[in-house]
Every structure is written in structure tokens, then in C-alpha cells.
């Protein structure tokens, strides 16, 4: 993992609806500053904004992904050497996993199909 576990800038990755399910790419621009995470991005649903919090000591992060004029998705995860893994939730409708990483970190989109499944829950 880089010296800064939460580097600001471009991130990429995927979300899925169930373990073993198809992966849906998402691209994000994230800013981590003084315990807050903000940003924007796009995926196959549309454009979204991000607002949340992170803890550099525990490497935990949570945010709300809002599709303006549409719905909100609640994300919760943890940072490891491969990026941020965790779960997303649209109560009570849907739930799934996700994995994102900083662009240029070596993880690479070429490897995303073979990446481990996102965790089912983060403690």
C-alpha cells in the first residue's frame, strides 16, 4: 500500500450484486481530507456524487453515493494493499459488494475480471 492509504485523485473499480455475479465498472474522482471523502463519478447507472468519512488509523471508509434526482446507495468498506473492498446497500431492496483502487496503482482494469470477490460484509 502507498504511504497514504487514501490518496486523492482518480480511482476505478467495480460493484456487483452478488458473489460471483457480473461486475459493473465505476470510475471515481475522490478527495480524502481531514476525515472526509468527497467526489464524483460514473457507472452503468449514471453519474453520481460521493459524500462520506474515512479513518486513516483503522483504514475504514463509508460514504453515500447519490445519483442526482434518483436514488442513494450506502457504501461501507476497508482499505488494504489492493484498494478498498466492502459492501453497498440500498435498503431494503438490494445489496452487493465492491472493490475500488487508485488508478495507476498497479491493480489495473486488465486484472479486474480475475480479482477476488468483494467481501460479503465488513465488520
N, C-alpha and C positions, 0 to 999 in steps of 0.2 A: 504494500500500500504506500502511496506517496506520503511525504511528510505531512501534508494537510489532508486529513481523511475526507474533508468536504470541500473540494476545490470548486470555486465558482467558474461558470462557463458552460460550454455545450456538453450535454450528456445524451446518451442514446440507450436504447434497450427495448424491452417488450413487456407486455402483460398477457396473461392467459386466463381462461375461465375455469380451468380445472387442471390438475396434474395430468400431464400427457396430452393436454389439449393444444390446439394450434396457438401459435404465438403471434401477437399483433404488435408491430413495431411502433415505438413512440420516440420522438426527438424532443428534447427539452433544452432550455437555456435557464440555468439555475444560479441564483445568488445566495450564498451562505454568509450571513453576517450577524454577529452578536446573538447567536442562538436562534435566529430566524432564517427561514428559507422562503424565497420568493422566486417566481419565474413564470415562464410561458412555454407553450409547445404545441405540438400537433400529433395526432394519431389517426387511425382509420375512422374514428367517430367525428373528429373535427378539431378545431383549435381550442385550447384551454389555458387557464391561468392556475398558478400554484401559490398557495399561502400555507405556511406551517412553521414548525420548530424542529431544531436538532440539538443533540447533546454531544459535543465533541469528546467528552470523557467516557460515555457509555457507548458511543457510536450509534445511538438510536436516532430515528427521524420519523416524523409524522407530518402529513400535510393533507390539505383538501384540494383536489383537482376539480376546477369548476369550468364547465362548458357554458359560456355566457348565453343566457336565455334558455338554458336546457337544464341539465342536472349536475349534481355534485357526486364525487367519488372520494371516499376516505381511504388514505394510504397510511400504512404503518410498516416500518422496516428497520434494518440494521446494516451498517457498513461493514464489509470485510474486504479482503485483498482483491476480490473480483467485482466490487461495486456495492450497490445497495440491493438487498433481497427483502422481500416481505409479502404482505397481503394487501389487497384492496377490497373495499366493501361498499355496496350500495344497499343499505338496509331497507327493507328486508328482502330485496329482490335478488341480488347477485353478489358473488364473492369469487375471488381468484388470487393468483399470485403475480408477482412482477420481479424483474431484475433490470436495473439500470446501471450504467457505468460512465465515467468521463470519456468523452471522445478522445482518441489518441492515447488511451491508457494501455493499449496492447490487447484488450479483450476482443475488440473488433467485431463488426457485423458478420464477417465470414464465419465466425465461431458461434454465433448466437443460436443456430439450429442445434448445435451439439452441447450447448451449456446445460448444466444441471437444472433440474426443475426448481422453480421457486419454492420456498418453504411454505408449508400449509398454514403455519401460524408463527408469529413472533412473540416470545414471552415477555 
